[in-house]
Amino acid sequence: MAGVAPLPDEWIEHVPLPTHSVAGSLDVRNAPYVLELLDRALAGVRSGRFDSMVTAPVQKSVIAQSGVPFSGHTEYLAERCAAPLPVMLLTCGTLRVALATTHLPLRRVADAINEAGLLQILRIMHTDLRRWWQIEAPRIAVCGLNPHAGENGLLGEEDQLVIAPAIAAARREGIDAQGPLPADTAFVPREMARYDAYLAMYHDQGLPVLKHAAFGHAVNITLGLPIIRTSVDHGTALALAGTGKADVGSLRAAVDLARTLALRSSG
């Protein structure tokens, strides 16, 4: 990538590619290499050799074509850490947006949301906002699923029957969760000043707001893992491979955040 100085050799652990790589071209024969990198990095963090883990984008389709079921870094790492519920959160500065569901077709989102699952996500957010960001009493805004948060059942009952009870249960446990909030006004500046993090019900409810504010400089962090794992806010951008035009802003931000969180947790 243009403008990036090479690292000293002793800072790099070389893992040989099975097959020569051509920038921008996918080769299923190199899929095991990608998984080996993830496994080595994870082993290093869990053993204490590394303080945190930063992942670059990965082409999921190539790994799946190799015969290994693979839906993404997050699920892969969670399985190996025996973490039952990884939570995707994207952040830039003080804006933090977690997702109740991730890569689901929109027609399946409502069925995927349930009270027990939302309560567990709120617990994880509360715990990790305290653990990694050292926010003593995190304030979490919970978006509604339907327009106007259902408008008292007129526009859907999920907000009243599923989301509101999960929030009430979280509050009984001492978690400062508020909502369900109408998503179309939840992110206006006056509201944002009141909260430390948001829980959006689906991918394209919360992330367009964050990416409008900070695309290319935001960071994806997985909550609910026993390790610090950050990543970029974008995909592989194969069309840019080998051109020298890739923007490294999000990768730099992911490294910076991983370092910051590691220093906080150690001291």
Sequence and secondary structure as in RCSB ss.txt:
>XXXX:A:sequence
MAGVAPLPDEWIEHVPLPTHSVAGSLDVRNAPYVLELLDRALAGVRSGRFDSMVTAPVQKSVIAQSGVPFSGHTE
YLAERCAAPLPVMLLTCGTLRVALATTHLPLRRVADAINEAGLLQILRIMHTDLRRWWQIEAPRIAVCGLNPHAG
ENGLLGEEDQLVIAPAIAAARREGIDAQGPLPADTAFVPREMARYDAYLAMYHDQGLPVLKHAAFGHAVNITLGL
PIIRTSVDHGTALALAGTGKADVGSLRAAVDLARTLALRSSG
>XXXX:A:secstr
 TT     GGG      SS   TT   GGGHHHHHHHHHHHHHHHHHTSSS EEE    HHHHHHTT   S HHH
HHHHHTT S  EEEEEETTEEEEESS S  HHHHHHH  HHHHHHHHHHHHHHHHHHH  SS EEEEE SSGGGG
TTTTT SHIIIIIHHHHHHHHHTT EEEEEE HHHHTSHHHHTT SEEEESSHHHHHHHHHHHHTTT EEEEETS
SS EEE SS   GGGTTTT    HHHHHHHHHHHHHHHHHH 
